[in-house]
């Protein structure tokens, strides 16, 4: 009765690791990672066209590059589009919308978001 009784009547205490506290103390607690990043590409103006941040153009595949047009005149060119961009534009009837989100006045390169 001695050792057996003592084993049955003692308080139970389980040691375990608090996984939630471990996850809360990781260094990326407040960092936000986007599920889907916007598609941004570099474009250049064609023949000195006047382009400002916030302008929108329709882009189409012409040969191996994407050409953005204002009306019927070509305005911007994306020289090396990725294969995923080309296939997604092909699924959208070979046309997409490009918005100018940033510009570098020294080099004349524009940052474009494709929708």
Helices and strands as residue ranges (DSSP letters): H 2-9, H 19-24, E 40-45, E 56-62, E 65-70, E 73-78, H 83-91, E 96-104, E 109-114
